[in-house]
């Protein structure tokens, strides 16, 4: 089983940037699909972005397209979420998640992921 630890959250003004990291340990990170989700206060946990095991497939929710960039470095067992042009509506706790079981589809729902990090708070002030 892989373990995940997020870092890089914080407080930033609207228009600013943050880079979240997701450090993995415990098994071969490169065999796992990696995703980012977020949960705003009083809201459900929502999909943000996903990257395939080799990094050759990437998908974003519409509201972050053109502003967020997901990536991974399998040699470092680490995933990233670069967030630019941040807006107050991006305020949430951000979680990375891994799915290490085979799937013939791209997982984008909470239930399709097996392992979660503890979350990191991102707050965007107006």
N, C-alpha and C positions, 0 to 999 in steps of 0.2 A: 504494500500500500504506500502511496506517495503522501508526503506531508507538505503543506503549503504555508508560507509566511509572507504576508503582504507588507509593504513599506512604501513611504513616499507621499502619504497624504499630508494635508495641512490646510491652512487658511490662505486664500489668495483673492485678490481683487478681480472683478469681472474683466475679461480680456486677457487675463494672465494664463500661465501654464503650470502644469505639474506633471511629473513622470512617476507613475506607480510601478513598483517591482513586485514580482511574485517568485520567491525563491523556493525551489522544490528539493525534497530529499526523500530517501527511502526506497526508490526504485528508479528505473530508467525513465527519466522525464521525457525523452524523445518518443516514447511509445504512447504518450497521453495527449489527447486533444485538450487545449487550454482555452478557457473563456473568462470574461469579466462580466460580473453582474453588479447592480447597485440597488440600494434601498434607501429611498428618501423618507424623511419622517412621516409616519402615518401611511406610507404606501407599501405596495407589495415589492418583492424582490424582482427586478427587471433585468432582462438580458441587455448587455451593452455591445459585446464583440466576441468573436471566436476566431481562433487560428488553428489550423490543422497541425498534425504531428510534425510534418516536415516544413510547415510554413507556407505551403504552396496554395492554400485556400484561406481566405479571410472574408469575414462578413461583419457588418456593423448594423446597429439599429439606425433608423433613418435620422434621428435627431442629433447623432454625433458624427455622421458622415462628413468628411472634409475637415473635421476638427480633431478627432481622436485617431491615433495610429496604434494598432496592436502589433507586437513583434515578439520574437522569442530567440534565445540563444541556447541551443541544446547543449553546447559544449560547457556552458556555465550553469545549466539546469535552472534557468531563470526566464520568466516571461515579463513583458513590459506593456504598459499602456501609457502612451504619450498623449497628454490632453492639452490642447491649445485652444485659444479663444474661449476660455471657460465662462460660463454664464451662471447666474444664481440658481437656475433650475437644474444645474448639474450637481448641486449640493446633495450629498448622500454618503452612506457608508459603501465603499467599494470592496467587492470580494472577488478573488480569483478562484476558479474551480477547475478541476481536472477530471477527465474521463479517460481511463486507461483500458477499458474494455472495447473490443472491436464494435464498430457500428457502420452500417452501409448508408448512413445519412449524416448530416452535420447537426450535432446536438446544440439546441439553442434554448432549451427549457431547463428550469431548476431541477426537475426530476431526472433529467438525463445525465446529471453529473454526480459522481460518487464521493469526491473529496473536495473540501472547502477550506479556505484560509479563515483567519479570525476577523478579517475586515480591516479597512483603514478609512478614517474619516476624511472626506474632502468637503470643505466649506468655501463657497464662493460668495464674496460680499459684493453688493451693488454700489 
